[in-house]
Amino acid sequence: MAANRLAPTLVVIASVLLLEACHSSDDDGGTPPPPPPPPGTTVGLDARPSNMTCVAPAKTAPAGTSIQTQRVFQSVSLSEPVAMLQAPRDTSRWFVLQKTGSVRVFPNTASPAATTFITLSVNSGGEGGLLGMAFDPNFAANGFVFLSFTENPTPMVSVVARFTVNPGGATLNPSSRLDIIRVNQPSFTNHKGGNIAFGPDGFLYLGLGDGGSSGDPNGHGQNTNDLLGDFVRLDVSNATVATPYVIPKGATGNPFQNNPICPATGGAQSCPEIYASGFRNPWRWSFDSATGDLWVGDVGQDRFEEIDRVLRGGNYGWNCREGFTAFNNCPTPAANFAEPVADYGRTLGTSVTGGYVYRGTQLPSLLVGRYIFGDFTTGTIWQLAPNGSGGFTREQLLDTTLSISSFGEGNDGELYVVDYNGGLYKIVPAGGSGTPAPPVPTLLSQTGCVNPQNATQPASGLIPYAPSAPFWSDNATKERWLAIPNGTSIGRAADGDFSFPNGTVLMKHFRLNNQLVETRLFMRHPDGDWAGYTYQWNAQHTDATLVQGRQTVGIGSPAQDWTFPSGNDCLTCHTSAAGFALGLEAAQLNRDFTYTSTGRTANQLRTLDTITMFTPPLGDPALQPTMPDPFDTSAPLGQRARAYLHTNCANCHRTGGPTPSSMDLRYSTLLSSTNACGVSPSSGDLGIGAAARIIAPGSAANSVLAARMNRRNDANAMPPLASNIVDTGGVALIQQWINSLTTCQ
């Protein structure tokens, strides 16, 4: 096995989802021990070590879900701000849209000085003006920025246009304007929507209101022959004057994808640009950075404001419904409408402002994974909390005196409030702006998981292991250990993954050029939640210090960029669908391993079974699945390639995974059932053209999967984070395998 390809037990990002309590049981004598190994069979350890010290602690108890807003960037003067955002992968600057037509930019420092990024001539009457901004996913490479605004005196026209940054990146070039789409508006001045964003699929989304007045007099919300009252989705990856956009097609394409492109005034058939319909005025919406879910606040009329989670092809009811309640007597059956996630009445507010699903680290942990939103007129901020029955309960978090025109999300997942009166505020824990103390010690030597006299060595209660198919970690070599509390055991999930008891700790050392760089702890806390913590080693390799928030530093000489993940990064890849604990599954551990404490080489599954780690016992390893080392050329090429994809991709790309793709790249899935082989890509062809397939049998050059693996530091790279260096060996393996394929069977 190549030493630099040992698989991780903790890598970056998944959504923060709760894993059901695992089916482990206390060691109460009710479960028979595993049968002894056959005579002459070697096992690596003689007994299960006692683990009294390396046990996941209780999470820091949050002070309820209390929050407060703290004024930030007070040196910046703003007029009618309506949006606040950062460029992809760039935390150094903030951009704020002013409704009157300019974008202000300033450094992410305590008392910044702002400059003008661009000023447009817009029609800012009523609810028009500069309304949305989105950075191209490849902004760092192409410098493209998209702006959404209304122009012309009367009536307004909604425009989305692309601009390019000037050299140096301090300003946008107005003469670089390329109009992407123009939508004629009625003569009314309200309900223009206008927010834009790129989805996780790489397409540009635009939310448009019904065009204004009261009650949608022209019925735009239920008319899919025009674009008003709809969410629009466009592929702008190859925009030109002649073809500013194309329609996303295929199994995950737009609902009316085969109809003719709609002009600014609408068409004779349902417009292929439409992604979802039935909205009154979608005012501020966002994608969950962990799951890709699209959440929107849709402003109501007389009775109810509503929150929707938008799905492709959904009809969200306006103007037949307002919230959960009928508005007009419409011929469309109520069963054809998608219900809101939540609504609220006029005693609580009169104009909802959509927000974000919180994925940061500074607010109380109970807020992680919950949608936070507000009301423009009352200044109230709420969260949506799961109700235990698949729905949500609206819970008030804070009353403010702010006119909440928008929320902002930093690249670190922390949330901000934009006050239409000119102020910017950060949402912080009540009582102060500091980060809640993590439940683990600041020094690795104090965690109980390492020898306190020599922190480079594990504590006595940890058991070493190594998976067959390792995850690529930028040339790092790795060592891994697992620890479960005394009296507990490991269960087996329905899909074959192991399920670990509360209190479990998985530990991994990372070395570059044989120097310890990082140690990660992945813990299942007593409440059943998994969480990740990472420690950076000092230069003397005597101890490591807890890192909070994602950090990228240069390691070695010449320096190699190395990323220390945030806790949210860990859960982005350690997904609920994959059972959280990656690499620890029967097929991965069904191999020999040399145990340094005994000097014996033995099968890992047999060893763990013999020392009573499993309930019920696993039995003969020969009856368990196996997986090859992807770089052991004695194994068949197809099996090696599928093992590589299983480890490096299938944590997300599997049934129930967090991506919008339907791919299933697990080792056990037949190639014909992966939804990848021979399938056209739904998130861009990376310039390959019409021949592009996710996996194109016989042609790695036409395979988007291989092309994504061969990229870093842009929105099309896979993995999407945590790696700064292309795995050239892995790319070569996948290319060789794809070129060898003759069919998808």
N, C-alpha and C positions, 0 to 999 in steps of 0.2 A: 504494500500500500504506500502511495506517495505520502510522505510525512506532512506535507503542507495542505492536506485535504481532509483533515479530521473534522467530523460534523459538529455543528453547534448544538448546545442545549438552550442557548439564548441568543437570538439575533433580533434585528429590529423589525417593527410595527404591526398590528392587528387591532382590530377594534376591541374596545374594552367590553367584552361580553362575559356573563357569568357562566361558568361551567357547572353543570349539575353535580351534586355531591357524588364523589366516586364510590364505587361499590366495594370498598375495602372494609375489612372487619377487624375487630380487636382479636388479639391472639389469646382466645379464651379456652382453647382446647377443643372447640367444637368442630374444627376443620382438621381432617387427618393430614399428617405430614406427607410430603412427597415420598414416593418410593425411593429407596437407596439407588444410587447409580449402579449399572451393571458391574459385575466384578472386573477389575482391571481398568475401569474408567477413571480418568483423572478429573478432579474438580479443582477449581482455582483457589477456593477458600475453605477452611475447615468449619467455620461457624459464622453466623451473622454477628457483626460487631455491634456493641451497644452504642447507641447514639443518644447521648444526654445533652449535647450542646448545640448541634446544628439543626435547629428546628425553627421553622418560620414563625416569627412572633405575630401577635395581634397588630393589625394596622393601627396607626395613630388615630385615635378617636377624633373625628371632626367635631367642631363646635356647631352642631346642627348642620344646616346648609347656609349659614349666615354669610352674606357678602356685603360689600359696600363699593361705591364708586369713588375713585381717587383721581383728581384732576391731573393730567399729564400734558407735557409739551405746551405749557402756558405761554411761552414766548412766541408761539405761532399765532398770528392773527388770521382769522377765517371769517368768511361771509357765506351763510347758508350752506354749510357742508352737508353732503348727503351720502358719502361713502368714504371708507378708509381701508387701505390694503397695502400689502407688501408684494414685491416681485418674487417669483419662484426662487427659492434657495438663497434669498438675499435678505438678511435681517438688518442690514445697515441703514435702510431708508424706509420712510413711510410716504405714501401718496394719499392725498385727500382731495376729493372732487368737490368743487363749489358749483352749486346749481346754476349760477350765472355764467358758467362757461370755462372756467380755468381749473387746472390741476396744480395743486401746490405740493412740493416735495421738500422733505427735510430729513436730516440725519436722525437716527434713532438714539438720541442722547438726551440728557436731562433738560437742557435749555437750548434747543436748536434754533438756527436761523433758516427760514423757509425761502425757497425760490419758486419761480413759476416753471412748471414742466411744459405746459402748452396752454394757450388760450384760444378758444373757438368762438365763433359768432353763432349763438344759439338763440332760439326762441324760448325764453325762460318764463313766459307767462303761465299763470295757473300752476299746474303740475308738470309743466314742461321744463326743458333745460338740459344741462349735462347730467345724465342719470346713471351711467354705468361705465365701468372700466374693467378690462381683463388683459392680463399679460399672456402672450402666446406661451404655450408649454415649453417651447424652445427659445424663450426670450433671450437667454444668455448668449445664444448663438446667432439668432436672426434679428434681435432688436425690435420685434413687432409688438405693438400695443394696440388694442381695440377699444374704441370709445363709442358709447351709445348716447345719443342726444336728439333733441327735436330742433328743427330749423324751419325757416320760411315764416312770414308773418301770420297769415291766416289762409287756409287751415294749416296746422302743423304737419310736418312729415317726420316720422321716426326714422332715424338713420343709425346704422352701425357701420363704422368706417375703421380701416386699419391705417396706422401710422408707423413710422420707423424712427428710432432714436437717432439723434445726431451723434457724430463721433464724440466719445467721452461719456455719453449716456446721461448728460445733465438735462437735456431738453428733447422734446419731440419735434420732428420736422413737419410743419404744416403742409408743405408742398408734396410730401410723400403720401398724402391721403389717397386711399383706395376704398371707395364705397363698396361695402359687402352686400347690404340689403337696405332698401327704402320701403317704408310702409306708410301709405297715406292715412292721415287721421281725420275724423270728423271735425266739425267746427267747434266742438266743445274743448275746454282747456284742461279737463281732469282725466284721470285714469289712463296715464300713458305707460305705466310700468317702467320699463327701460333698463332694468338690471341685466347684466351679462356676466357670464363666467364660462370657463372651460370645464367640462365634466371629466371624470376619470377615464372616459372613453376617448378623450382627445378632441371631442367635438365642441363647437361653440353653441351655448344655449342663450336664448333671449326670451325674457318674460314680458309680454305685452298686455296692457289692460284692455278693457272693452271699448275704449275710445271716449268714454265720458257721458255726461248727463246723469240722470237718475233712472234706475231700473233697466238700463241697457235698451233704450227704445228701438234700436235697429237690430237687436238680437244677435250681436256679434259673438257673445259667449257660447251660443249653441250653433253658430254657423261656421263650419270648417272650410267654407269656400273663401274665407279671408283669414288674415293672421291676427286680428284683434281678439283679445280674450284668450290667447293661446300661449303655450310655451313652444318656441321654435328651436329646432336643432339643426345645425349646419356643419358640414365638413369644409373648413376653410384652409386646410393644410397646403393647398396649392392654388391659392387665390390669385386670379389675374383680372385685368379689366374685362376681358371677354367672358371669363367664367369665374366670378367672384366666390362662388360656392358650389358644392355638389351635395346631393341628398344622401345621407347615410342609408345604405341598403343592406339587404340580407336578413337573416333570422332576427337580428336585433336592430334592424333599420327602422326608419320612421314609418308610422302606420300607413300613410298614403304614398309610399315611396315611388310607386310606378306612375303617378299622375303627373301632368305637365307642371312645370315650374309656375308659381303664381306671380303675376305682376304686382305692382304696388297697390293696386286697387282690389286685388282678389282675383279668383279664377272661376271657371265654369264647373270645376270639380273640387273635391276636398284637396287642400293644398298639401303637397308632399313635404313642405318645410315643417309642418306641425308635428310636435312630439306628444303633446297632451293639450286638452281643451277645457273650456268651461270655467274661466277665471274672470273675476271682476276687476281687480287691480293688484296683481302680485307685487307687493311692495317689500322688497328685500328678501332674498332667498339664498340658499347655500347648499353645497354638497358636504356631507359628513366626511371629514378627511380620513376617517378610518374605514367606513363601509361603502362610501360613494352614494349613499341615499340622498335624494334631493328633497329638501324641506323648504316650504314656502309659507309666508304669511300673506293671506289674501284678504284685502280690506273689504268689510261688509258695507251694507247700506244703512238700514234703519235699526236692525236688531242684533245681528251677530257678526263678530269677527272670527275668522277661522284659520287653523293651521292644517296644511295638507302635506302629505308625503307623496310625491309625484312619481307615478310610474308611466312608462311608455304606453300611449294609447288611452290613458285614463280620461274620462270626462268628469270634471269636478263640480258640475251642477249649475253654475251660474248661467242664465238668470232664472232657472227653474227652482234653484235651492239657494238658501243663505244659511251657512253653517249646516246643521243637521235638519233644518226645517224647510218646508216647501215655501217658495217665494211667489211663483206664478203657477197658474194651471198650464202645464206644458204637456204636449202630447208624448214626450219621451218618457217611458216607464221609469219610475224611481229606481228600479233594480239596475238600470244601466249607468247610474251615477256612482262615482267613487266617493265614499264618505270621507269627511275630514278626520284627522287624527284627534282634533279638539276644537272647541269653539268657546266663546265667552260673550256675555251680553253687555248691553250698553250701561249697566250700572258699574262696570269695571273699566270700560274704555270705549273709544269710538274709532280708533284707527290703528290696527295692528302693524307692528314693524317686525318682520321676520329676523331671526338671529342665526345661531349656529349650535351644532351639537358640540358640547365642550370636550376637548381632547387635550387640555393643558395639564399642568402639574401643580399650580399654585393655589387653586381653590380647593375647598373640602372634597375629599375623594368621592363622596356621595354624588357630586355633580358630574363626575366623569361619565360620558356617554349619554348625557341628558340634553335635550334641546332647550336652549335658553332664548327667550324672545321678550318683546316689550310692547308698550302702547305709546304712540306719539303724543297723544293728548294728556294722558294721566301720568306718564312717566313711570308706570309700574313695570317691573321686570318679573317674569315668571319662569318656571321650568316645567317640563313635562316629565313626570316620573312614571315608570312602569307600574301598572295596577295589579299585576299578577295574573291577569286574564288575557293577556295579549294586547291590551289597550293602554291608555295613559291617563294620568290624573294631573290636572293643572294645579301647580302649587306656587303661591306667591313667594318671591325671594326678597323683594325690596321695593319700597316706594321712593321715587325720586321726584325732583322738581324739573327734570330735564325734558326737553322736547326731543324724544328719541327718533331721529331720522334714519338711523342705521346702527348696526353693530359692525365691529371690525374684528378680524381674526389674525393674530400674528402667526408667523411661520412656526412659532413654538407652541401654538394651540391656545395661547391666552387670549382673552376677549376684551374688547373695548366698546365703549358707547360713544356715538357721535351725536352731539347736541346741536340741533338746527340753529341754535342761537350763537354758535361759534366755539363751543368748548369740546375738548376731547377728554375722555375719562377711561381709566382702566378699571376693570372689575377685579377686586381683590378680596381676600378674606376679611370679615368684619374684625375690627380691632387693630388692623395694621396691614401693610402691604407685603410682609415677608412671606416666604414659602413655608407651609406647614412642615414641621419636622418629620422626616421620613422615619419609618419604624425600625430601620436598621442602623447600626452604629456608623460613625463617620469613618472609622479605620477598620480595614478588613481583619486585622489581628484581634479585634474585639467582637467579631460576629459569632464566635464559637464554631466556625466552619473550617478554620485553619489552626495549625499548631501555633499557639501564642508565642512560643520561643523561636519558631521559624515559620513565618507566614507564607512562605512559598510551598509548604507542605500541608496536605489536608489534615483535618482533625481525625482522630482514630475511628470515629463512627461513620466515615464516608467510604463508599464502595466505588472503585474506579470502573469505567466502562469505555467502550469505543464502538461506534456504529460502523457498519460496512460501507455505506455510501455517504461520504462526508460532504458537508456544505462548504462552498467556497468562501473564504474569509481573507481575501487580499494577501495571499502568501503566508498567512499566519499558521503556525503549528499550534495544536490545542491538546489539552489534557482535560478529562471530564470525570466528575464524580457525582454520585447520587446519595442522598440521605433521607430516610423516612423515620418518623418518630418510633421509638420502641413501642411494641404492642400493636403496630399497624402493619398492613401489607399492601401489595400492589394488586389491583384487579385487572380485568381484561374487558375492554369495551366491546360493543357489538361489532365494530368494524375491525377489530384486531388490535387497535392501539391499546397501550397500557393506560390505566386510570390510577392516579396517585392520591394517597390520603392527604387530608389537610395537615399542614405542618411540613410537607415535603420541601426539600431544598435541592436544587441542581446547581452544581458549580462548574465553572470552566475557566481555565487559564489560557491566555493567548500570548504567544511569543513571536517576535519578529527577530530574525537573525539570532535566535536562541536567547533573546533578552525578554524578560517578562514585561509586557506592556499593559495588560488589562486582565482583570478577573471579573466575571459576571456571576451573579447569583439570581436564579429564577426560583421564586417561592410560591407555594400555595398556602396562603394565610389561613388562619383558623376559620374564617368566614367562608372559605371555599374559593375566594378570588385569587387568581394568579397575578404576580407583579414581578418586574425585573429591576435589578439594581446593578450598577457597574462601578468598578473601582479602578483608578489609575495608579500604577506603581510608581514609586519614587525612583530616583536615579540610582540609589544604593540597593534597591530591591530588598529593602527591609520591611516595607509595609506599603499598603495601597490605600488611597483616599477616595471616598464616595464622590462620584460625579453626578451633579444634578442638572438635568437638561442636556440636550444633544450638544456635543462639542467635537470639532475636528481640529486635530493638531498634527504638526509635522513630527515624525518619529525617525530617528536614525540619521545617518549621513551617507549619501544624500538623503534628504528628508522624504519620507513617504507619508502622504496624507492618511491619517487614521481617524476614524469616526467612533467616538464613544456615544452609544445610543441613549436616548431618553427612555424613561419608563414606558411612554406611549409608543415609541419606536419598537420596543420589545414586543408589545402586544399587537403590533401591526402584522408581524410575521408569525408570532406564536398564536395562531388563530384558534378560535373555539372549534371550528370545523375540523382542524387537525389535532384536536385534543390537547392543545397548548404545549405539551412537552415533546418537542420535535426530536427525532432521532431515537427516542426510546420506544421501540416497537419490536415485536418478535422477529420480523424479517431482518431488521437492522442488527440485532444483537445475537442472531443465530450464527455465530462465528467464534473462532478461537481468539483468546486474548491472554497476554502474559501478565500475571499478577505479581507485581514487584515484591509484595510483602511475603510471598511464599516461593517466588521463583518458578511457579508452575504455569504452563500454558494449557488452557482448557476452554471448553465451550462456555460462553457467557450465560446462555439460558440455563444450561444444566447446573452451572455453579450457583446462580441466583435461586434456582428452584431448590437445590439441595440445602441451602441455608435458610429456607422457608421465607423467601421474600414475596411469594405469590399466594393468593387465595382466589380460587382453588389452585392446586399445583398445576404447572403447565404440562408436565410429563416429558416424554421422549422428544428431544429436539428434532429428531428425524421426522416427526409429525408436524413440525412447525414450518412456516414459510421461510424462505431465505432470499437474500438480495445480494448481488455481487458488488465488489468494489468497482466503480466505474472505470478505474485505470488499471485493473488487472486484466491484461490482454488474453489470459487463458479462458476467460468467460466470453460467451457470445456477444458480438457487438450490439445487437438489439437490446439484450438484457442490460448491458452496461449503460447504454444511452438512457433507457427508461429509468434505471436506478438514479442516474444523475438528475433527470427531470423531477423524479419523485422528491429528492432531497432539496433541490434548489428552487423548485417551482410549485410543487403540489401542496405546500402548506396553505397557499391561497387559491391556487387553480385546482379546485376539486369541488365535488358536489357540496353545496351549502357554504362555499367559500365566500370571502368578502368582496370579490371583484365582480364587475358587471359582465365579465366574460363567462360563458358556459363551459369552458374547457375543464377537463378532468384529467390531470397529468399524473395521477397516482400510478405506481408501478403495477398494481393489480388490474388496472383498467385496460381492456383491449384497445389496441391502436385505433380500430374502427369506431370505438365508442368514446374517444377522447374529445370529440367535437373540435379537433384541431387538424387532423390529417385531411388534406384536400379542401379545407374550409377557407373561404375568403375572409381576410381580416376585417374586423368591424371598427378598429381604432386606427385606421390609416395604414397605407401600404409602404411607408418609409421610402417612397420614391421608386419602388420596384416596378410599379405599373400594374397593368391588367392581369399579368401572370401571377401576381402575389397570392400566396396562400399562407396560412399560419404554418403548416408543414406541407411543403410541395414535394411529393415523392419523387426522388431522383434528382432534385434540384435544390440544394442548400441556398443557392444564389437567389432563388425566388421564395424563400421561406422567411417570413417575418419573425418567427420564433428565433431563428439563428441570428438574424440581423439585430434583434433587440438585445440578445446576450452579448453582442459584440460592441455595445455602446455603453457609455458612462456619462453621468452628469448632464443628462437632459431628460425630458419627460418621456421619451420612448425607451429608456434603458430598462433592462431587467437583470437583476432585481432593481426595484425603483429607488432603493435607499440602502445605506449601510456599506456599500462597496464602492471604492474609488478606482479599482483596477480591474480590467477585463480578465476573466479566467481564460487565457488563450488555449490551455489544454482542454477545458470544457467545451469551448467553442469548436475546436477542432474535432472533438469526439462527436458532438451533435451534427456537425457538417458531414462528417464521414458517414454517420448513420443515415442521415436524410438522403445523401447521394446514393446509398446502397438500396434504398427502398424502391420497389417496383409497383407496389399497390399500398392501399391503406388497410389491408386485411392482415 
